[in-house]
Amino acid sequence: MTLPRIVTHNFGWKLLALALATAVWTTLHSGAQNRLKPTTALTLSQVPVTLLTAPGSAAAYRTEPAAVDLDLSGPPDLLGRLHRREVQAFVDLTRDADPTALPQRVRVVAPTGVDVQAVTPQEVTVSSGVDHPR
Protein backbone atom coordinates (compact mmCIF):
# COMPACT_ATOMS: atom_id res chain seq x y z
CA MET A 1 0.00 0.00 0.00
CA THR A 2 1.51 3.34 -1.05
CA LEU A 3 0.82 6.72 0.46
CA PRO A 4 -1.00 9.27 -1.67
CA ARG A 5 1.12 11.88 -3.49
CA ILE A 6 -0.29 14.67 -1.29
CA VAL A 7 1.49 13.09 1.69
CA THR A 8 4.77 12.12 0.01
CA HIS A 9 5.32 15.24 -2.14
CA ASN A 10 7.84 17.58 -0.38
CA PHE A 11 7.84 15.25 2.63
CA GLY A 12 11.05 16.77 4.07
CA TRP A 13 9.56 20.27 4.03
CA LYS A 14 6.41 19.00 5.69
CA LEU A 15 8.43 17.39 8.48
CA LEU A 16 10.42 20.60 8.96
CA ALA A 17 7.20 22.65 9.14
CA LEU A 18 5.75 20.24 11.70
CA ALA A 19 8.91 20.42 13.81
CA LEU A 20 8.96 24.24 13.72
CA ALA A 21 5.26 24.46 14.58
CA THR A 22 5.81 22.11 17.52
CA ALA A 23 8.77 24.18 18.73
CA VAL A 24 6.81 27.45 18.53
CA TRP A 25 3.79 25.96 20.30
CA THR A 26 5.96 24.49 23.07
CA THR A 27 7.79 27.79 23.58
CA LEU A 28 4.60 29.83 23.81
CA HIS A 29 2.76 27.29 25.94
CA SER A 30 5.56 26.80 28.48
CA GLY A 31 5.35 30.36 29.84
CA ALA A 32 1.60 30.81 29.61
CA GLN A 33 0.83 29.64 33.14
CA ASN A 34 3.31 32.07 34.71
CA ARG A 35 1.88 35.02 32.77
CA LEU A 36 -1.65 34.26 33.91
CA LYS A 37 -0.91 34.11 37.63
CA PRO A 38 -1.71 37.31 39.52
CA THR A 39 1.21 39.06 41.17
CA THR A 40 1.40 41.72 43.81
CA ALA A 41 4.11 44.08 44.98
CA LEU A 42 5.66 44.50 48.41
CA THR A 43 8.26 46.95 49.68
CA LEU A 44 10.48 46.04 52.62
CA SER A 45 12.14 49.09 54.15
CA GLN A 46 15.37 49.18 56.09
CA VAL A 47 16.51 45.60 55.47
CA PRO A 48 19.94 45.28 57.15
CA VAL A 49 22.90 44.58 54.87
CA THR A 50 24.92 41.57 56.02
CA LEU A 51 28.60 41.28 55.16
CA LEU A 52 29.86 37.97 53.82
CA THR A 53 33.55 37.60 54.62
CA ALA A 54 36.04 34.80 54.10
CA PRO A 55 36.13 32.09 56.78
CA GLY A 56 38.60 32.98 59.49
CA SER A 57 38.76 36.63 58.50
CA ALA A 58 39.38 38.83 61.52
CA ALA A 59 38.77 42.09 59.67
CA ALA A 60 35.85 44.22 60.79
CA TYR A 61 33.83 46.17 58.25
CA ARG A 62 30.75 48.36 58.18
CA THR A 63 28.55 49.60 55.36
CA GLU A 64 27.08 52.97 54.55
CA PRO A 65 24.14 52.84 54.44
CA ALA A 66 23.64 49.93 56.83
CA ALA A 67 20.21 49.01 55.38
CA VAL A 68 18.47 48.98 52.00
CA ASP A 69 14.90 49.08 50.71
CA LEU A 70 13.66 46.13 48.63
CA ASP A 71 10.84 46.10 46.10
CA LEU A 72 9.53 42.54 45.72
CA SER A 73 6.83 40.93 43.61
CA GLY A 74 5.18 37.54 43.58
CA PRO A 75 1.95 35.67 44.15
CA PRO A 76 -0.29 37.41 46.73
CA ASP A 77 -0.52 34.34 48.97
CA LEU A 78 3.28 33.95 49.06
CA LEU A 79 3.97 37.63 49.79
CA GLY A 80 1.23 37.62 52.43
CA ARG A 81 3.09 34.88 54.36
CA LEU A 82 6.55 36.34 53.81
CA HIS A 83 8.57 37.23 56.92
CA ARG A 84 11.37 39.80 56.84
CA ARG A 85 13.87 37.21 58.05
CA GLU A 86 13.27 35.15 54.88
CA VAL A 87 14.77 37.89 52.71
CA GLN A 88 18.45 38.72 53.13
CA ALA A 89 20.49 41.55 51.66
CA PHE A 90 24.23 41.01 51.68
CA VAL A 91 27.54 42.16 50.26
CA ASP A 92 30.08 39.51 49.24
CA LEU A 93 33.50 40.65 50.41
CA THR A 94 35.25 37.36 49.66
CA ARG A 95 36.12 38.26 46.06
CA ASP A 96 38.07 41.48 46.54
CA ALA A 97 41.48 41.91 48.13
CA ASP A 98 40.42 45.41 49.23
CA PRO A 99 36.62 45.60 49.51
CA THR A 100 36.85 49.22 50.65
CA ALA A 101 38.32 50.44 47.35
CA LEU A 102 35.04 50.57 45.38
CA PRO A 103 31.33 50.61 46.16
CA GLN A 104 30.00 47.07 46.55
CA ARG A 105 26.84 45.72 44.91
CA VAL A 106 24.11 44.55 47.27
CA ARG A 107 22.81 41.06 46.51
CA VAL A 108 19.50 39.71 47.73
CA VAL A 109 18.36 36.18 48.54
CA ALA A 110 14.59 35.68 48.54
CA PRO A 111 12.37 32.58 48.70
CA THR A 112 11.47 30.74 45.50
CA GLY A 113 8.60 32.52 43.76
CA VAL A 114 9.52 35.95 45.11
CA ASP A 115 11.15 38.23 42.54
CA VAL A 116 13.39 41.12 43.54
CA GLN A 117 12.38 44.09 41.40
CA ALA A 118 14.64 46.76 42.91
CA VAL A 119 17.25 47.32 45.61
CA THR A 120 17.67 50.90 46.85
CA PRO A 121 20.52 51.75 46.94
CA GLN A 122 22.04 49.13 44.65
CA GLU A 123 25.54 49.68 46.02
CA VAL A 124 26.95 50.45 49.45
CA THR A 125 30.27 51.80 50.59
CA VAL A 126 32.30 49.44 52.75
CA SER A 127 34.78 50.82 55.26
CA SER A 128 37.14 49.03 57.60
CA GLY A 129 36.76 49.19 61.33
CA VAL A 130 33.68 49.44 63.46
CA ASP A 131 32.71 52.54 65.39
CA HIS A 132 32.19 51.66 69.02
CA PRO A 133 29.71 53.79 70.97
CA ARG A 134 31.23 55.67 73.89
N, C-alpha and C positions, 0 to 999 in steps of 0.2 A: 504494500500500500504506500503510495507516494503522497507527499504533502502538496496541497495546491500551490500554484505559482505565487499567489498573493502572500503566502507565508514565506516561501523560500527566496523570492526576489529581494535583493539587498538585505539579506539576513544579518550580515555583520553590522550594518547601520541600525537595523532595528534593535539588535542586542545592545549597542552603544546607547541608543535613545532610552531604552528601558533602564539601563544602569544609571544614566544621568538623572532620569526622572526619579528613580529610587533614592539616589543620593540627595537630591534637592528636597524631596518629601521628608526624608529622615532628618536632615538638617533643620528644616523649619519646624517639624513636629517635636524635636527633642527639647526645644526651649519654650514651647508654648505653655506648658504648665507653670513655669516660673513667671512668665509675663502676666498670667491671669490671677495670680495670688495677690491679695491686697497687702500693701506695705504701709507702715506708719513711720514717723520720724520721732527721734528722742534726742535731747541734748543733755549731756552730763557735764556739769560745770565743776571746775576745780578738781580734776582728777590728778592725784599726785604722780609725779614722774619718778619712776624707780630707775636706779643706775645699775646696769649689769656690768660687773667687773670680772676680771680674770680670777680664777680660783687662787687663793692664797695672796691676793693683792692686799697690801696694807695701806695703799693710798686712800685718802679721803677726798671726796669730791662733793660739790653741790651744784645745783642747776639754777639758772635764772631765766625764766620764772620757774618756780618749784612745782607748778601745776598747770594743766592744759584743759581746754574745753573740747569735748568730743561730740560731733554730730553723727548719730547712728541711724540706721534704718533697718527694717525687717518686719516680719509678720507681727501683727498687733498682739497676739497671744504670747509670743516669745518676748517681745519688748516689755509687755506688762509684767512678766515674771522675772525680768532681769534685775539682778542686784549689782550695785556698784563694784563690789569686790570681784565680780566675774569679768570685768573689763580692766585691763592693765595697760598703762602707758609707760614705756621705758626707753632708755637710751643705751645702746650697746657700746660700751667703752673698750671692749676686748679687741677691736680691730685696729685701733690707732695707737701708735707709740706715745703721742702727746694729744690726748683727747681735748685739751684746753686750747689748742691752736685754732680750731675752726668751730663754728656753730655745729651742733650735732642734731641730726634728724630724729624726731620722736616717732617711735614705732608703737603700734597698738595691737594687742591680742584681745580678740572678742570671741564669744561662743559661736559655734557653727550656726549659720543662718542670720547672724547679725552682721551687717555691712557697715564699715566705717566710711562715712561720706567726707568728713573733714576733721582735721586736728588743728586747733588754734592755740598757740602758734605752732607751726610745723617744725620749727627748730628751736633749740634752747642753747644757751651759752653755759658751758661747763667750766667751773673754776676749781682749782685745787684748794684743799683745806676746808675746814668747817668752822663757821663762826660759833663760838660758845657764848651763851648768854652770861652776863656778869651779875 
